Amino acid sequence: MDGKVGARSIVPLLNRRNDENGTFYKTIKIGGRVMEAPEYDLFIAGGGPAGLTAGLYAARGKLRTLLIEKMAPGGQAASTFLIENYPGFPEGIPGPDLAQAMEKQAKRFGLEVVSGEVNHLVAKGNHWEVGWEGQKVTTKAVIVATGVEPIKLGVPGEEELKGRGVSYCATCDGPFFRDQDIGVIGGGDSAVDEALFLTRFARRVYIIHRRNALRAEKILQDRAFQNEKIEILWDTVVAKVSGKTGVEGLELKNVQTQETRTLPVNGVFFYVGLKPITEFLGGAVKLDERGYVITDVNMATSAQGIFAAGDVRQKLLRQVATAVGDGATAAFAAERYLESLSQ
């Protein structure tokens, strides 16, 4: 050897738990000396398209990589009935199918995937300690790809009837409302797309929007206007979700006339916005005013060794196609960073 330790020249001897703080390290031998080093080269928080793509690139690059996802791999994409704007699928592809294929491909190259929710991220010298559900590991680099989650409207009855008629995922819960009337709150892409999906099951779908025009893509608007099962209630907000053991109706208010009325429905799906899942970062990286992670063009954050990809970062467009690009860039940038550590 020429005195420099390459990224692939570390020979693991065994894994063991550090008794002092419960953190996993691996014991390595460098130049005849036994030392402790992080167990992983790269830790990926989030298993949506961004995280799975990053995992694919990292695993193919022979980085020891661990990915954690709190739900089924695929993130928001896995709960999307049909993805029509991802290149390579002329007829579209069901979100769950695309998610499963991405996971299978990444695992084929050695990506480790575990289930859980990250709740702990702190610096440990030049490395990072990541924790979830009582477990901790150390890693040289981290990619934050935790995505976003639905914003709660916060009206009376929403929380109380969650899972009993109140939902945030049409793909997950739509089949429970066959031949029933459903309300969909919102006017963006998600709201209109999911309303269209719900017409497969429901007798009637009411899109309830606080403005007098939808914000969804024109193609989605046209489909909604032409669907005889959909009725749009303009300039209307939800004041309350009514029901005792399940959703029985919505108390509505017209923002122009101030008129109130009750709309009988058996279920309601909320799509009023999304917020980034960044609470676990605990100030480790800089966020914008809405809580999204700020990165440069290489997906690097303000903290050394932490990168971000996908919907969780500050960006113009949040789609599967952009998430995949982010994930590839973040993994490549992380590998370059790890190579710099070995110099």
C-alpha positions in Angstrom: 0.0 0.0 0.0 1.1 3.6 -0.6 0.0 4.8 2.8 -3.5 5.9 1.7 -6.5 4.0 2.8 -9.0 3.4 -0.1 -12.7 3.2 0.4 -12.7 -0.5 -0.3 -9.6 -1.5 1.7 -11.3 -1.6 5.1 -11.7 -5.2 6.2 -14.6 -5.9 8.6 -13.9 -8.3 11.5 -17.2 -8.3 13.3 -20.2 -6.3 14.3 -20.8 -5.5 18.0 -22.9 -3.2 20.2 -21.2 -0.4 22.0 -22.4 -1.0 25.6 -22.1 2.7 26.6 -24.8 4.1 24.3 -26.3 1.1 22.5 -25.0 2.2 19.1 -23.8 -0.4 16.6 -20.3 -0.1 15.3 -18.1 -2.5 13.3 -14.6 -3.3 14.2 -12.1 -2.8 11.4 -8.4 -3.3 10.8 -6.5 -0.6 9.1 -2.7 -1.0 8.6 -2.6 -3.6 11.4 -4.5 -1.4 13.8 -8.0 -2.4 15.1 -10.4 0.5 15.2 -14.1 1.3 15.4 -15.9 2.7 12.4 -19.5 3.4 11.4 -21.4 0.3 10.6 -22.7 1.8 7.3 -21.3 3.9 4.6 -24.7 5.4 3.8 -28.1 5.6 5.5 -31.2 6.5 3.5 -34.2 7.8 5.4 -37.3 7.1 3.2 -38.2 4.5 0.7 -40.1 6.4 -2.0 -38.8 6.7 -5.6 -36.0 9.1 -4.4 -34.8 6.8 -1.6 -35.0 3.6 -3.7 -33.2 5.2 -6.6 -30.5 6.4 -4.2 -30.3 2.9 -2.7 -30.0 1.4 -6.2 -27.1 3.6 -7.1 -25.3 3.2 -3.8 -25.7 -0.5 -3.7 -24.4 -0.8 -7.2 -21.5 1.3 -6.1 -20.7 -1.3 -3.5 -21.5 1.1 -0.6 -22.9 -0.7 2.5 -26.3 1.0 2.5 -29.2 0.7 4.8 -32.6 2.2 3.9 -35.5 2.6 6.3 -39.1 3.2 5.4 -42.0 3.5 7.8 -44.6 2.3 5.4 -44.5 0.1 2.3 -41.7 1.0 0.0 -42.7 3.5 -2.7 -43.9 6.4 -0.6 -46.6 8.5 -2.2 -46.1 6.7 -5.5 -47.2 3.4 -3.9 -50.6 4.9 -3.0 -51.2 6.3 -6.5 -53.5 4.2 -8.6 -52.0 5.0 -12.0 -48.9 7.0 -12.8 -49.2 8.4 -16.4 -46.3 10.8 -16.5 -43.3 8.6 -15.7 -41.3 8.0 -18.9 -41.3 4.5 -20.4 -44.8 3.5 -19.7 -47.1 4.6 -22.6 -50.2 3.3 -21.0 -49.2 4.4 -17.5 -48.2 2.0 -14.6 -49.9 1.4 -11.3 -48.0 3.1 -8.5 -47.7 -0.1 -6.4 -46.2 -2.0 -9.3 -43.6 0.7 -10.0 -42.7 0.8 -6.3 -42.3 -2.9 -6.0 -40.2 -3.0 -9.1 -37.9 -0.3 -7.8 -37.5 -2.0 -4.5 -36.7 -5.4 -6.1 -34.1 -3.9 -8.4 -32.3 -2.1 -5.6 -32.3 -5.2 -3.3 -30.8 -7.2 -6.2 -27.7 -5.2 -5.8 -27.5 -5.6 -2.0 -29.5 -2.8 -0.6 -30.6 -3.5 3.0 -34.2 -2.4 3.7 -35.8 -2.2 7.2 -39.2 -1.0 8.4 -39.4 1.8 10.9 -39.6 5.6 11.4 -36.4 7.6 12.0 -36.6 9.8 15.1 -33.0 10.5 15.9 -30.1 12.1 14.0 -27.1 13.5 15.7 -23.5 14.1 14.7 -20.8 11.8 16.2 -17.5 13.4 15.2 -17.2 13.1 11.4 -20.0 10.6 11.3 -23.8 10.4 12.1 -25.8 8.4 14.5 -29.3 7.5 13.3 -32.0 6.0 15.5 -35.5 4.5 15.2 -37.7 2.6 17.6 -35.0 1.9 20.1 -32.3 1.0 17.6 -29.3 3.1 16.5 -26.6 2.7 13.9 -23.7 4.9 12.8 -23.1 5.9 9.2 -20.6 8.0 7.3 -23.3 9.8 5.2 -27.1 10.2 5.2 -29.6 10.8 2.4 -32.9 12.3 3.7 -35.7 11.2 1.4 -38.6 11.1 3.8 -41.0 12.9 1.5 -44.2 14.6 2.6 -47.4 13.8 4.4 -50.9 15.1 4.2 -51.8 18.3 6.0 -54.8 17.9 8.4 -57.5 20.5 7.8 -58.2 20.5 11.6 -62.0 20.7 11.5 -64.1 19.1 14.2 -64.7 15.4 13.5 -61.7 15.0 11.3 -59.4 13.4 13.9 -62.2 11.7 15.8 -63.4 9.8 12.6 -60.1 9.1 11.1 -60.2 5.5 9.8 -63.9 5.5 10.2 -64.8 7.3 7.0 -62.1 10.0 7.1 -59.2 9.1 4.9 -56.2 10.6 3.1 -55.6 7.8 0.6 -58.2 6.9 -2.0 -56.1 3.9 -3.3 -56.0 2.5 0.2 -59.6 3.0 1.3 -61.6 3.6 -1.9 -62.9 0.0 -2.2 -64.7 0.4 1.2 -67.1 2.9 -0.2 -68.8 0.9 -3.0 -72.1 2.5 -4.1 -71.8 5.2 -1.5 -71.5 9.0 -1.6 -68.1 10.5 -0.9 -66.6 14.0 -0.4 -63.1 14.9 -1.7 -61.7 18.1 -0.2 -59.2 20.1 -2.4 -58.7 21.2 -5.9 -55.2 20.3 -6.9 -53.8 17.3 -8.8 -54.1 14.9 -5.9 -57.6 15.8 -5.1 -58.9 15.6 -8.7 -56.9 12.5 -9.5 -58.1 10.6 -6.5 -61.7 11.8 -7.1 -61.5 10.2 -10.5 -60.2 7.0 -9.0 -63.0 7.0 -6.4 -65.7 7.0 -9.2 -64.7 3.4 -9.8 -66.4 2.5 -6.5 -68.6 5.4 -5.3 -72.1 6.3 -6.4 -71.4 10.0 -6.2 -68.2 11.9 -5.6 -68.4 15.6 -4.5 -65.2 17.7 -5.0 -65.4 20.4 -2.5 -63.1 23.4 -3.3 -62.8 26.7 -1.6 -62.2 28.6 -4.9 -64.1 29.0 -8.1 -61.5 27.2 -10.3 -59.5 24.0 -9.9 -55.7 24.0 -9.6 -55.2 20.6 -11.1 -53.6 19.9 -14.5 -55.9 20.7 -17.4 -56.1 17.0 -18.5 -57.4 16.1 -15.0 -59.9 18.9 -14.9 -61.3 17.9 -18.3 -61.7 14.3 -17.1 -63.5 15.5 -13.9 -65.8 17.8 -15.8 -66.8 15.0 -18.2 -67.3 12.3 -15.4 -71.0 12.1 -14.7 -70.4 10.7 -11.2 -68.5 13.9 -10.1 -70.1 17.0 -8.9 -68.0 20.1 -8.0 -69.1 22.4 -5.1 -67.4 25.7 -5.8 -66.5 28.4 -3.2 -67.2 25.9 -0.4 -65.3 24.9 2.7 -65.9 22.1 5.3 -66.8 23.3 8.7 -67.3 19.9 10.4 -67.3 16.2 9.7 -70.4 14.8 11.3 -71.0 11.3 12.6 -70.8 9.2 15.7 -69.3 5.8 14.8 -68.6 6.8 11.2 -68.9 9.6 8.8 -72.5 10.6 8.2 -72.2 14.0 6.6 -70.3 17.2 6.1 -71.3 20.6 7.3 -70.4 23.0 4.5 -70.2 26.8 4.2 -70.2 28.8 1.0 -67.4 31.4 1.3 -69.3 33.9 -1.0 -72.8 33.8 0.4 -72.0 32.5 3.9 -74.8 30.0 3.4 -74.4 26.7 5.4 -75.8 23.3 4.7 -75.3 19.6 5.4 -74.1 17.2 2.7 -74.9 13.5 3.4 -71.8 11.4 2.6 -70.4 8.1 3.9 -66.8 9.1 3.6 -64.4 12.1 3.1 -60.9 12.2 1.6 -58.7 15.2 2.5 -56.2 16.6 -0.1 -55.6 20.2 1.2 -51.8 20.1 1.0 -48.7 18.4 2.0 -45.9 19.1 4.5 -42.3 17.7 4.5 -41.4 15.1 7.1 -38.4 16.8 8.6 -39.1 16.9 12.4 -36.5 14.2 13.1 -33.7 16.3 11.7 -33.8 18.4 14.9 -32.0 21.4 13.4 -29.2 19.3 11.8 -29.7 21.0 8.4 -31.2 24.3 7.2 -34.8 24.3 6.2 -36.9 26.9 4.3 -39.8 28.7 5.8 -42.2 25.8 5.0 -39.9 23.1 6.5 -38.4 21.8 3.2 -34.7 20.9 3.2 -32.5 23.4 1.4 -29.9 21.7 -0.9 -27.5 22.7 -3.6 -27.6 21.3 -7.1 -25.7 18.2 -5.9 -28.4 17.5 -3.2 -25.9 18.5 -0.5 -27.4 20.2 2.6 -25.9 22.6 5.0 -24.5 19.7 7.1 -21.4 17.8 6.0 -22.3 14.3 5.0 -26.1 14.8 4.8 -27.8 15.0 1.4 -31.5 15.3 0.6 -33.6 14.0 -2.4 -37.2 13.9 -3.5 -40.3 15.7 -2.3 -38.7 16.6 1.1 -36.3 19.1 -0.4 -37.0 22.7 -1.6 -37.7 22.4 -5.3 -40.1 23.5 -8.1 -41.6 20.2 -9.1 -42.5 17.2 -7.0 -43.0 14.2 -9.3 -41.8 10.6 -9.5 -39.5 11.6 -12.4 -37.8 14.4 -10.4 -37.5 12.3 -7.3 -35.7 9.6 -9.3 -33.2 12.2 -10.6 -32.7 13.6 -7.2 -32.0 10.1 -5.8 -29.4 9.3 -8.4 -27.7 12.6 -7.9 -27.7 12.4 -4.1 -26.2 8.8 -4.2 -23.5 9.9 -6.6 -22.7 13.0 -4.5 -22.6 10.9 -1.4 -20.2 8.4 -2.9 -17.9 11.3 -3.9 -18.1 12.6 -0.4 -17.2 9.2 1.0 -14.2 9.0 -1.3 -13.0 12.3 0.0 -13.0 10.9 3.5 -10.7 8.2 2.6 -8.0 10.5 1.2 
